[in-house]
C-alpha cells in the first residue's frame, strides 16, 4: 500500500505506476485494458496537450465522456497540473448542464462525440459559455482564455468539483481536495474480512465514473494497492455474470437496484460466481440481502458514505446483521452521534439525525472543503461543530448504525439523489399546476421513486392526459430520472398557518400512496435518451 499522507494525486499515481508498471489498472468488458505503465503514458500525453494549450493550476475543466477509461486518464492528467476536474452526468438536460458550467466557472468543457450535442445545447443557453472541444482519442484544444496561476500544488489544492443534489433546489458543487480524495481511497481499503481489498483484487464497479463511488472511492482505493478497476459503460443485467467471469472480477459493487435485478434471474446460482468473493454496496433491502447470500453464498457488505465525507462506514465485521438495514459502525477516525431536532443526543435505539466529525480537535479533517459559492450552506451543514448528514438512523449500544430514512428533502432513486425542491420548481412552471408537493414513494426495484401530489389550476381536468403533459414538460428540462414516476391529483395540499407545505400529512402513517384511486403511473416514460 502506498502512503498518501500529505501528498498530491500526481505524486501518488507516479509511485503506483513505478511499483506496478505491468499490472492491469483500468479495463472495461470487451473494451481496452490498460496497465499502470500504459495509463501513465496516456496521462503524460494528455498533460502535455493541456499544458501546450495553456491550461494549468487554478483552471476548472468540465468533462462529459460517460464511464470509460479516458475519464480517469483525463482526471489524472488534470490533477497532475493542478486543474480541477468537473465530471458531468451525461443524462443532464441542457439547462442543468448550463447551470453547472456557469456555477463552476469552467474554463473548458470536453465532451465525447456522443455527448457533444448536449454540451453545445447547454452553451447556447449561456451568456458567457466556456471553451469547447470534443474528445475521442487525442486532445485538440482551444487555447486557454486565461493563464494558469503560479501556485504550487498542495494536498489542499482542489482536485475535483462534484455536484450533488441540494435540498433547496439547484445542485451544490462539493470542493474535493487532493488530500480528501486520497484519504477516500485509503478509507476504501481500511476494512478487513470480506471487504479487504489487496493488489490481487479486480474490482468490478458498474456505477458511473462521474459519481464519487466509482470516480473517487474505488478508483483511488484500487490505485494505492496496485489492484485493477473494471468498469462497464453502465450496469447490464443480461451481461453482469458474463462480464464478471470474463474479467476475473473478485469483488463487485452494487446498489439496491442491482441486487433486485440480479435476484429476478431465477436461473442464476453459485455456478455463475466465477472468482467473485464479495459484493460491496448500499441500499439493499433485508429480504433481498438474506436471499442473495443464501442463494450465492457470498456476503454483501453494506457501506455508507457521502460526497462530503471521505471515510466510509461499513458492516464487514461479524455480526453483519443482514436481516436489518445496518450500514456501519463508528470508526476510530470518525465520531458518530445521533441527535434529535433540538440538537441533543438521543438514547441508544432512538431514531435521530446522524451527525459526524473527525474529532473534537479537528472536526473537519477528511471532509470536503465546502460548497462552491455557498458559504451559508456550508456553515449550516456544520451547525454545532458536527456535519449534518440528513440521514435518520438508529445506533444501538454496541455502535451498530441502522438506516431508517432520509431527513433531507431528497429522493434516492437507483443511486441518484434527487432534490424534491428542484422537481417542484420545474413542475410549478406548468400552467396546469397550482400547487405541488414532491415526496419519495417506495419502489421495489429502484428503492424510491418520485411522486408528485398536484393541486390543479382551475380549468384543468385530473386526467391521464394532463398527468402526461405535466410529465413531458418536466422530462424536457430535467435528467430522465428526476421527473415524477407517479402523479396524484389532490383537492388540497396540507399547509401550516404560514403556508408551509406539510408533506408528512399528505398520506396516513403506513399508507402506500400507490394504492390511491386515480394515481397515474408514469414510470414507463422515464427512459434515457
N, C-alpha and C positions, 0 to 999 in steps of 0.2 A: 504494500500500500504506500502511496506517495503522501508525504506530509504536505498539507496545503496551507498550514498556518502562516498568515502574513504574506501570502504570495499572490501573484496575478494569475489569471486564467492562461495567458500565453506561456508563462514560465512552467506551469504545471503540465500543460499539454506537451511542451517541448521535452520535459523529463519523461512523460509517458511514452512518447514516440522513440526516445532514446533507449528506454528499458525494454520495450516490446515491439521492435520495428516490424517483425514478420507476423505478429498476432493479428487476427481479424479484429476489426474495430467497428465498422459501420457496414451493415448489409441489409438488403431487402429481399424477400422471397421472389425468385425469378427476376432479380434485379442485380445491380452492381454489388460487389463485395470489395471493401477497401481495408487494407491492413493499416496499422498505425503509421507506418512509413509512407504509404501511398496517400493517406489522409494528410500527413504533414506536407507532402509535396504539393497537393492541391491547395492547401491552406496558404502556403508560401506564394503560390502563383496568384491566388485571389488577393492576398495582401499587397502584392506588388502592383496589381491592377488598380486597387483602391488608392494606393499611395500616388501612383502616376497621375490619377485624376484629381488629386488634391484633397482626398478625404482622410480624416485622422481624428486626433483627440478632440473631444467635445462635440463631434457630429453625432446625430442620430440618423439611422437608416432603417426604413421600414422594408420588410422582406415578406413577400407573398408567393411562396412556392408550394404550399401544401406540405405533406410529410414525405421527405426524401433525404438522402444523404447530403445533397447540396445545401440544404437548410443548415446543417451542422457545420459544414465546411465554411460557409459564409459567416456564421456566428463566430467560429474560432478566428477567422481572418480579421473580422472587425474588432473583436475583443483584444487581439494582439496589437492593434493600432490605437486602442483607446476609444473606438467607436461604440456607441450604444446600439444594441440590436433590438429592433422593434418588430416582433413576429406578428403577422397578420393572419387572422382567420379568413380563409378564402370563401367562407359562407356568408360573410358580411354583404349587406347591400351597399350601394354606392354612398348613400348618406351616412351610414355607420362608419365606413372607411374614411370618408372625408373628415368626420369628427376626430378620429384617431390621428390622422395626418396633421390636422390643424392643432390639436391639443399637444401633440408631441413635438411640434415644430421640426418634423423630419426634414432633413436636407435632401433626401432622395428616397424614392420607392423603387425597389427591384421586384419584378413580377415574372413568373413563368409565362410562356406564350398563352397557356390556358387561362391564366388569371389576369393577363394584360387588359382585357376589356373592362374588368371590374376596376382596376386602378385608373384607367383613363376616364371612366364614367365618374369616379369619385373626384378626380382632379377637375373635371368640368364643372363641378358644383362649388369649387373653392375660388376665392378671390386671389389668393397667393399660393398656388399649388407648389409642391416640391418638384424637383427634377425627377425624371422618369427614365427607366431603362428596362428592357426585357432581359431575362437571364435564362439561358438554357445550359450551355456547357462552359462558356467563357464570358468574361466581363468586357463589355464595350460601353464605357461610362461617359456621361457628360461631365465636363469639368465642374468641380465644386464651386458653388457661388460664394463661399467664404473660406478663409484659410483655417486650418486646424489651430487649436490652442497649443502653446508651447509646454503645457503641463506634463508632468511625469505620471505614468500610470501607477496607482497605489491600490492596495486592497480595497479601499473605499470608493474607488472610481466606479462610475456607473457602467455596468456590463449589459443590462437589458432593461427595457421598459415593457412590462406586461400589463395588458389591460384586463381588468376583472370587473364583473358586473357590480354596479353600485346600488345601494338601496334607495337612492333618491332619483334615479333615472339613468343618466349617461354613465358609461363605464369609467372607472378610475385607473389611471396609469400608476402601477406599482414600480417604484425605482428599486432595482436589484443591483447590488454591488458585486465586484469580483469576489470579495470575501464571502458574501452571502451565498452565492451560487456554489462555490467550492465547499462551504460548510454544509449545504444541502446534499451534495454528493457524499460527503463524509457521514452525514446522518443516514443516508440510504444503506451504507454498508456496516453501520454500527451494530444492528441486531445479530443475534446468533440463532441457533436452531434452524428451522426450516427456511428462515429468511436470510441466512448468512450468504452473502454474495462474495465470491472469490474470483481470481483471474481465470479460473477454469469455466466459469459460467457463461452462458449465452442467453441473454435476456430478451425475450420476445415481448415487445410492447406495442400493441395495436392502437394506442391512444395518440392523439395529434401531437406533432412536434411543436406546434405553436402554443401548447399549454405547458404549464410548469411541470406536470408529472413526467412526461417523456422528455421535454425540451431542456429541463434543468436537472431535476431529481435523478432520473435514471441515467441520463447522459453523463453527468459528472461522476456519479457513483461507479458506473462501468469504467470510465476513464481512469480513475485513480487506483484501480486494482488490475487494470490490463485485461478486462473482460470484453465481450462483444455485445453490441446493441443491434437487435434485429427489429426492423420496423416496416410493416406493410404500409401502403399508402393510406389504408383505413381498415377497420375490422371487417372481416368477411366470415360469416358463419359457415359458408359452404367450403371455405378453404382453410379454416383455422387449424384443424388437426393435421392436415397435409402440410401446411406451411411450417408448423412447429416441428414435425418429423423431418421434413426436408432440410431445415436449417439447424437441426440438432439442438433445439432450444432446451434449456434446463429449467427455466423459470418463465412464467408468463404473467402479464399484468391484466387486470380486469376492472370493470365497473359492474354494478349490479345487473345492467342490461346484458352484458357479455355472458354472465353465468346463466341468466334466464334463457338466452338464445341457445347456448350450448346444451342445457338440460332438456330443451324441447326436442333434441335429436335423440329419440329413444333407442336408436341402434348403437349409439356411442357408449363405449365402456372402457375398461382399463387397457384393453388391447390397443387403443388409439393414443396412449400417452407418449410412446417413444421414450425420450430421455427426460421428459418433464418430471420434476420432483415437487414443485410447489407453485401456487398462484399467489400473487400479491395484489391487493386492491382495496376497494371500498364500496360500501353500499349494497352488499348482497343481503337479501332477506334471510332470516334464520332458517326457514324451512328449506330454501334452496341451498343454503350453506351446508346444512346437515345432509341433504340429499346428494349434493355433489361429492362430498367427502366419502359418503358411503358407497356411491357408485364407482368413483375413480380411485379412491384410496390414497389421495394426496391432499395435503392441507391447503386451505385458502386462508392466507394470513391477512386479516383486516388491518388497514392503515388509516391514519388520519393526518391530514396536513392542509396547508393553505398557501396561497401565493405570497402572503405577507410574512410567513414564518418558515424558517428553513428546517426545523427539527421535526422529523416525522415521529408520531406516536404509532405504536404497533402492538399487535397481540400475538407475537411469535412464541412467547413463553407459555408453557402449560401452567394452569389450565387456560385454554384459549376461549372458552365459553362460546362455541359456535352456535349454540341454541339461543343466543341473545344478539343484540347489536353492539356488543363490546368492541371498542375500537382502539384501546391502548391503555397504557399506564403512564404516570408521570415519569420523567427521566431525571437523572442527576443534573443535567444541564437545561432542564425546562420545568419550572414550577407551574403547577396547575391548581386552580381553585374553582369552586362553583359558587356563584353569587346569586342573590335574589335581586329584584328590581331596584331595591334601595342601596345596593352595593355592599350588602352584608353576606358573609359566608354562610352557606346553608349546612344543615346536618347531613352526614352520610346517607345516601339513598334518596335524597330530596332533589327533585329537578331544579335546575337553575342554569344561568348562562356560564359557559366555560370561559374563564379568563386565564391568560398565560403570561409568563415573563421568564427571562433567563435566570435572574436572581434579583434580590433586593439591591445589591450594589451596582449591577449592570443589567437593568431590566431589558434594554433594547438590543443586547448582544445577540447577533444572529437573526435579527429581524430586518424587514425591508427598510429602505432609507426614507420612506414617506410616500404619500400620494402626490404626483406631479400637479403643480398649480392648485393644490387643495390643502393648504396648511390647516384649515379649520377641521377638515375631515380627518386628517392625521391626528390632530390633537384630541378629537372626540374619540377616536379608536383607542387612544391610550389614556382615557379618563381614569383617574385613580391610580395611575402608575402601572396598570396591567393592560395588556392588549385584549380587547373585547372581540371574541371570535364570532359572536352572533349565533352560536350553536347552543341549544338547550340539551344538557346532558345530566346524567346521574353519576356520582362517584361513590363506590362503596368503601367500607372501612379498610379494605386491602388495596385501595387505589385503582381498582378497575373502573374505567370510564366507559359508560354506555350511552350511545347516541339516542336522543329522544325526539328532537325536532329542530327546526331552524327558527331561531328567534327573529333573525333578519327577514325582511320582506323579499325573500329570494326563493325562487323555484329551481329545484335541481332536476334537470331532465337529461338522462343519459349522459351524465358527466358535464353538461353545460349549466353554468349558473345564469339564471335569467332574472333580472330585476323586474318585479311586478310593476314598479313605478314607470319603468321605461315602456312596457307594453301598454299601460294605462294612458300614458301621454300620447301615444300614437293612436289608440282607439278613440280617445276623446275628440280627435280631429275629424272623425267621420260624422257627417250631418245626422245620421240616424241615432247617434249615441248622446243621450242627455247626461247620464252618469254611469260610471263603471267601477267595479272592484275586481281586481285580478288576484287570484289565490291559487295555491298548489292543489292539485287533485291527484289522488292515488292512481298509479298506473303499474300494472303487473309486469310490464316489460321494461319501461324506462324510469322506474322509481317514482317519478312525479310527472304530471302533465299540467299545462297551463289552462286554467279555467277562467273565463270572463263572465261575471254576472253583470248584465247590462240592463239599465233602465232606458227604454227607447224614448226618443223625442216624439212629440205629437206628430201624427201623420204617417208614422212608420209601423208596419204590421210585424208582429213577432213570428215571422215565418222562416222556413229553411232558406229561402232566397235572401232574406235580409241578413241572416247569420253568415251566409256565404259571401255576400257583398262586403260585409264588415271585415271578414277574414281576408278576402282578396286584397283589400286596401292596405291592411297591415302587412300581408305577405310581400307586397311590392316594396315595402320600405324596411323590412327587418329580415335578419337571417332566418332561414326556413324554420328553425326550431323554436323561435320566440313567439309567433302569433298563437292565439288560443286554439288548443285542440278541442276544447269544449266551450260552447256558448250557451248560456242560460239567460233568457229574458225574464226579468223580475219586475214586479209592480213598484217596489221600493228597495232602496239600498239603505240599510240601517246606519244612522249617523248619530253623533253626540250632539249636545246642545250648541257646540261650536262648529257643527257641520263636519266634523272629522269622521271619516268612514270607519265603522266598526266591523271589520272583516270577520271577527270571531262570531258575530251574531248572524252571519249570512245563513248558516246551517246549524241544525241542532247538534249537540255533542254526540259523536258516534255516527252521524248520518253520512251516508255515501251520496255526495251530490250528483253522481252519475245516474242515480235512480230517480231523480226528479222528473216528473212528467214534462214533456216538451223540451228537454235539453237536446242540444244539437251536437252530434259527434262529428268533428271536422278533422280528426287525426289523419285520415287518409289523404288529406290535401297537403300535409306537411312533408314535402319531398324536396330533396336537394335539386338545385338547378332550375 
